[in-house]
Amino acid sequence: MDSPEVAVQSPESVGKPIPNSATSRTLAQLLPYGIVGDQLHFTPNPEQWDNARTIVGVVQRRSMPAYAAVVALATALQESMLRNLTEPVDHDSLGLFQQRPSAGWGTPEQLIDARYATARFLDALLVNAPDYLAMPLWQAAQAAQRSGVAVAYARWQEQAAQMVLRLLGPEQGPVPRAAYAANAQAVLQCC
């Protein structure tokens, strides 16, 4: 697979909150603790949008707040660029969140199931950061994931929030596959 082009933007270039008239949410509401550090952005391909849709869908099925989807998406962006890693990397890490079977996250087969991996991430978030709504994104992600470079999750917070806004769409649900495939360029302009 080709590597996506990633552009760095400073927090000053982020601009004003982007209103989403359908949900009355803004980027600022999904990032209640502001932007930490430089932000990375790229144009997701259809596979990455599908994986993002899965993450947001699991959060919705659990009736968790949209902020949980932003935390989960930013984590998956940092860990795998929203690619479901089916071959082990960094020891035995697999899936969207680079979860390790040897660390008790699940079996290899389970960890490459995007729904299972997302559910396990959310379980870890709720157990290790029950007050995640009162935490900056990178701290909440780190509490669940326990990475070697905790603040790295912050660099994806704006992209994650923009993707969540897009995926929630007019009916507060994920964008139907056919609609998003047909309008991929329009979808990608938000990010």
N, C-alpha and C positions, 0 to 999 in steps of 0.2 A: 504494500500500500504506500502511496505517496504521503509524505509528511505535509500537514497543512501549513500554510503560511501563517505565522504568528506575528502580530504587530504589538509593540509596547506603546501604551499611552500613559501619560502621567495623570494623577488624580485631577489636576487643574483642567485637563482637556475633556473630562467626562461630560461636562455640561449640566444643563438643568434636568430635573426628573422628567422622564418620558411618561406622559399620561396614557393609560390604557382605558379608553372610554367605555369599553365593554365591561370591564371589571372594576372600574374606578380605582384601580391600584396604580401606584407609580413606582418607578425604579427606587426612589428614596424609601418608600414603605417596605419594599422587599430587602432593603439594605439599611435597617434602622440604626446601625452603628457607623455608617458612612463607609467610605472607601479607604482601605489601608494599602498604601504603597502603589507602585506602578501596576497597571492592569494589562493583561494579555488578552488579545482577541484573535479569532480566526473564523473562517467560514466553514461551518460544519457541513459534512456531506450527508446524504440520506441515511446511511447507517448510524451516524452519530445523532441525527435527529430522532431516529427510531429509539435509540438507547436513552436519549433524554426524555422522550415521551414515556418510555417504560418507567423511568425513575419518578417522574411527576405523577404518573398513574398510580404507582404503589403508594405514594404519599397521600394522594386523594382517597384511595380505597381505605386507608387507615384514618381518614378524617383528621389528618395533621395539618397545621398551618402551612401556607405557601413558603414561609421562611425555611421550613424543613426541607422542602424541595430545592430551594436555593443552596442550602448547606450541602445537601447530597449531590447536587449537580456540580457545584464547585469542587467537591472532593473527587468526583469521577473525572472531571476535566483535568485536575492535577495528576491523578493516579494513572489514567489511561487515555486521556484525550477523547473520552467517551467511546473508546473501542473496547469491545469485549475480548480480552486477552485469553485465548484458548490454549496457548503454550506458556508454560511457566517463565516468569521473568523475576529477577531479583530474588534468587533462591527458588521458592515455589509459589510466588504470588500469581494470582489468576483473576480474570474477570474485570469488570468495570472499576472496581475499587482496589484492585491488587490485594485482595484478601488471601491469606495464607492458610492452606489446610493444616499445616504443622502448628499453627497458632490457634487452632480450634474454630475457625470461621465456618468450616463445612468441608465436604468432600470436593475434589476437583470438579466432578460433574455438577454439584450444586452451585459452586462458585462461578461457573460459566453460564449459569441461568440468571439472566439480568434481574428478574423479579426476586428470586431468592437472595441474590447478592445485595440488592437494594433493601430488602426486608431485614437482612442481617445488619446492614449499616444502620438502619433506623433503630433496630433493637439496641445496638451499641450506643447510639446517640441518646436514647431515652434512659438507658442504665447509667452511662458514664457522664452524662450532662443533662440531667432532668430539667435543669433551668436553662437549656440552650436558647430559649427565646430571649433571655436576658444577657446573652453573650455575643461578642463579635463573632462573625462567621468563622474565622480561622481558629478561634479557641474552641468553638463547638465541634468543628470538623476534627481538630486534633484530639479532643476528648474521646471521640468515637474511634478514630483511626490510629492514633499514636504513631505518627510519622517521625522520621528523623529531622525533618525541616518543617516545623509546625506552621510558620507564617506563610509558607508557599501556597497554602489554600487561598489566601487572601487575593492573590494575583488574578484569580478567576471569578471573583465575586460579581463584578459587573456583568460579564458575559453570562454567567449562570442566571442572574436576575432577569436579564433581557430575554433569555430563552424561556424561563418560567412564565414571564408575562405573555410571550407569544403562544406558548403551549396551553395556557389556560383559556385563551380565546374568548369569543363572545358568550359562549354558554358555560364558562368556567370548567370546561373539559378539554382534554387533549384534542389537538387538531386531527381530523380524520386523515388517514394515510393518503387517500386519493387526492384530497384537497391540497395537502402539503406537497405531494410529489408533483402535482400539476403546476403549483405555484412556488417551486423551490426558490427561485430568485427573489421573489417578494418576501418569502420567509426569511431569507438570509440577510436582507437589507437592514433588519432590525438590529443585527449583531455585528 
